[in-house]
Amino acid sequence: QVQLVESGGGLVQPGGSLRLSCAASGFTFSWYVMSWYRQAPRKEREFIANINPGGTITNYADSVKGRFTISRDNTKNMVYLQMNSLIPDDTAVYYCALRSRESWGQGTQVTVSS
């Protein structure tokens, strides 16, 4: 079955950077669009970014455009989210998702605070 396991979250100061990773298994990874979402306390889960199977087309939410970069390594079944210039509003649980199969990881907490 589909498994998505995120890692790389943590506590970071405003202006700092983090790189999230998502290890995928149980499906043919290179065939699918992969996505990142996040959910802050008391807010709806929101789309952050996605990437096409070949890794050549990416889309971002306006709130993270220019600061976050999604990428993937189809040889390792991994998808990444490089997050730069972090702000407190980026504090949330971040989820890796395979939307076409309605599959989600368990999430990784990112906290931006001084």
C-alpha positions in Angstrom: 0.0 0.0 0.0 1.0 3.6 -0.4 3.3 4.9 2.3 4.5 8.5 2.7 6.9 9.3 5.5 7.9 12.9 6.1 11.0 14.1 8.0 13.1 17.2 8.5 10.7 19.4 10.6 11.8 21.3 13.6 12.2 24.6 15.4 13.8 27.4 13.4 14.2 31.1 13.9 12.5 33.6 11.6 14.6 34.0 8.4 16.0 30.5 8.7 15.7 27.5 6.4 14.6 23.9 6.6 14.5 21.1 4.1 11.6 18.6 4.4 11.9 15.2 2.9 9.2 12.6 2.0 10.0 9.0 1.4 7.5 7.3 -0.8 6.8 3.6 -1.3 4.0 1.2 -2.4 3.4 2.7 -5.8 5.2 3.7 -9.0 6.6 7.0 -7.8 7.8 8.3 -11.1 4.2 8.2 -12.6 2.6 10.6 -10.2 2.3 14.3 -9.3 3.5 14.8 -5.7 2.3 17.6 -3.4 3.1 19.3 -0.1 0.3 20.7 2.1 0.3 22.3 5.6 -2.1 22.8 8.4 -1.7 25.4 11.0 -3.6 25.3 14.3 -7.2 26.2 14.0 -6.9 26.5 10.2 -7.8 24.4 7.2 -5.2 22.3 5.5 -3.8 24.3 2.6 -1.9 23.5 -0.6 1.7 24.5 -0.7 3.3 23.1 -3.8 3.2 20.3 -6.3 5.6 18.8 -8.9 4.9 16.8 -12.0 6.2 13.2 -12.5 9.2 14.3 -14.5 10.1 17.1 -12.0 10.0 19.8 -14.7 6.8 21.6 -13.7 6.1 23.0 -10.3 3.3 25.0 -8.8 3.2 27.0 -5.6 0.8 28.8 -3.3 1.2 32.6 -3.5 2.1 32.6 0.2 5.3 30.6 -0.4 6.2 31.5 -3.9 9.8 32.7 -4.1 10.7 31.2 -0.7 9.9 27.5 -1.0 11.2 25.0 -3.7 9.7 21.6 -4.3 11.9 18.9 -6.0 12.0 15.2 -6.4 14.4 12.4 -7.0 12.7 9.6 -8.9 15.7 7.3 -8.4 15.2 7.4 -4.7 11.4 7.8 -4.5 11.8 11.0 -2.6 10.2 14.5 -2.7 11.6 17.5 -1.0 10.5 20.9 0.1 13.3 23.5 0.6 12.0 26.3 2.8 13.9 29.6 3.0 13.2 32.9 4.6 10.8 31.3 7.0 8.3 33.4 8.9 6.1 32.7 12.0 3.1 32.2 9.7 4.8 29.2 8.2 4.4 27.4 11.5 2.3 24.3 10.7 2.3 20.5 10.3 3.6 19.8 6.8 2.2 16.8 4.9 3.4 15.0 1.8 0.5 13.9 -0.4 -0.3 11.7 -3.3 -3.6 13.3 -4.1 -4.6 11.1 -7.0 -4.7 8.2 -4.5 -5.9 10.3 -1.6 -2.9 9.3 0.4 -1.1 11.4 3.1 1.9 11.1 5.3 1.7 11.5 9.0 3.1 15.0 8.9 6.1 16.8 10.3 5.9 19.8 12.6 7.6 23.1 11.5 7.8 25.8 14.1 9.2 29.3 13.2 9.8 31.2 16.4 12.5 33.3 18.0 
